[in-house]
Amino acid sequence: MHVVIMGCGRVGSTLARSLEDRNHTVSIIDSDPEAFRRLGPGFNGDKVAGVGFDQQVLEKAGIRRADAFAAVSSGDNSNIIAARVARETFGIGTVCARIYDPGRAEVYQRLGITTVATVKWTSDQVLRRILPAGAEPDFRDPSGKIRVDHVRVPTSWVGERTINLQAQTRSRIAWIDRLGEGMLPGRETILQEGDVLHLVIQEELAAHTFAQLSAGPETEQ
């Protein structure tokens, strides 16, 4: 892929280096040439000084051959304008913009521009780490009907098959974190102490799912 990034702050420079490490080509735009120092001497991509929503600057950065565009400068307005220019003028299908204002992020998300609302994202991450399991999901789809939660396997479920847990809780185990590594469970996978389950749950069944997890496996009569 060729990716054009607007903004060479901490996020933009980290993103650029990460893309290069994955063998993608990168052009990065910033109005301050001094910002490119964050990239370090090993960066091989193009550094373009200028305003990221200026069409000529975008052309210089190779926007016409780009597969994706990311606007991650410190200004909401600049990011939104640049994202719209990339999408509407140059037809870039994969466009992402960092937005500090959560309300505005939701508006542009509905308009088809993928947004990352950094303030809300950070607060959500903290919430998920301090609230009890099930209080706040890791992910909720745009319709609000599907959620993903991570739950440490209750002691009562250790030794049970994953298929039994899924049937009783009416959830699906997307993957398991076991001993620091992710694994995809099979029907006969046995749950072990310390497993962290990443559960896909219907929102309307969430209360049932967590109640069944707490209750433990049903014993056969």
N, C-alpha and C positions, 0 to 999 in steps of 0.2 A: 504494500500500500504506500501511497504518498499522502502525507498528512500535512495540512497547513495549520499552524497554531498562531493565534493572536494573543500576545502577552507573554513576556519572558520574566515573570516574577517567579516565586518559589514553585507555584503549581505548574506554570508553563514550562519552565526549565526542567523540572523533574519529569513531566510528561514527555518532553522532547527526548531526553536521554533514555527513558524507558522504551520509547518507540524504536529508537536506534538500536538498543540492546536486543530488540526482537527483529532486527534486520529490515525495518521499514525506513523509507526515506522521509525526511522532515524538512520543512521550511518554517521558520519562526519569525514573527513580526513583532516589533516593539518600537514605540515612538522615541525611546531613549536608547541610543546605541550602547551606553554603558551597561544596560541591563544584560547584554549578551555575555558579560563576564561570568554570569551564573552558570553558563553552559559548560565551562571548563575547556581545557585545551583539546580534549579528545572528541569534541563534537564535530561531526563531519557534514552536518546539514547546512542549509542556506540560512543566513541571517539577513533579514530585510528591515531596514530602518524606515519607519513611516507609520501612518495611521491605518489601522487594520481594516477599516471599512472603506478605504479608498480603492476604487476598482483598479487603478494602475498599480498600486502597491500589491494588491492581491494577484494581479497578473504576473508581476515580478516574482512573487512567491510560488508560482506554478499552480495557481488555483484551477486552471483548466484541465490539468492532468491529475488533480487531487481526487482521492477516494473519500476523504473525510476532512472536516474543518472543525476546529475547537476554538472557541472564544473564551479565554480565561484571564482577561485583564482585570484590573481592580474596579472597573466601572460598569455598572449594570447597563446603562444606556449604550455605551460603546459595544459591549458584548452582544446585545440584542440587535443593534443595527448591523454589525458585522455578520452575525449569524443569518439575518434575513437577506443580506446581499449575497452571501455565499449560496444560500438555498434558492432564492428567487431569481437572481441575476445569472448565476453561474450553474445552477441546477445541481448543486452538490446534495446528494441524498442523505448522507450521514453528517448531521450538524449538531454540535453540542455547545451550550453556552452556560457559563457559570453566572448565577444570579444570587445576589445577597438577599434581596427582598423575596420572601417566600410567596407572598401574594402574587407578585408579578411573575414569578417562576411558574405558578400554576396556570396563569393565563396563557403564557407562551407555550407551555407544555400542550395545552389543548389546541394550539395553533399548529402543532406538529414539530416544534423545535424542542429537542431534548434539552432539558435544563437540569443543572445541579445547584440546588439552593443550599449553599454552604452552611448558613446559620442553622437552618432547620435540620440539615443532615447531621451536623455536630451535636445538636441538642437531642436528636433522636438516638444517636449512638450512645450518649450518656444515659438517656432514659432506659435503654435496653439493658444496660449493665447494672442499674440500681433498682429496677422494679422486679417483682416476682415473675417467674416464668409465665408466659401467656398474657401478661399485662400489655405488652407492646410488641408487635411482630417485627421480625427482621425485614420483611418485605410484604407489601400488599399491592395486588395488581390494580391498574387504573380503575377498574369497575368496582373495587372494594369487596369482591366476592371471594377471592382467594388470598391466603396469607401463607407466609413461611415463618416458622418459629424454630429456634434451637432450644433443646431441652436436654439436660443431663438425665440419663436413663435412671428412673427410680429404682431403688434397691429391690423392690418387689418384682420388677420385671427382669432382673438379671437371670440369665439362664433360659429365658423364653425365646421362642422363634420370632423373627420380625413379622412374619405373616400373621401370627396371632395378635401381636400388638396393633398392626394395621387394621385388622378386622374388627377388633373390639373398640378401638378409638375412632374408627372411620376416618383415618388419615393415611397419608403415604409418606414413607421415609425416602426423602430425596437422596441423602447420603448420611454416612456416619463418620464422625471424627473419632478415631481410635488410636490411642498412643501417639497423638500428634500428626497423624496422617489421615487423609480422607479415603473412604472406601464406599463402593456401591454395594449395598446388601442384596443378597439373593433371597428367595422365599424361605430357605432353610437356615439363613444366617442366625446364629445364636447371639443374643445381646450379652455384653460383658460389662462388668463394673467399670465405671469411668467413661463409657461411651457417651458421646454427645450426638443426639439425634436431630437432624434437620427435617422437620415435618412440614409437609404441604397439607393445608387444612382449608376446608370451606369455612368462610367467616361465620356462617349461621350454625356451624357445628363445633365451633371453637370451645364453647363452654363444656359440651359433651366430651370432647377430646381430652381436655385437661382434667375433667372429673374422672374419666376412666383411667388416665395415667396415674392419678393419685390413688384410685381404688385398688389398682393392681389387677393381675390377670384373673379371669373368672375360672373357677374350678369346675371340672366336669362332674356332673351328677352320676 
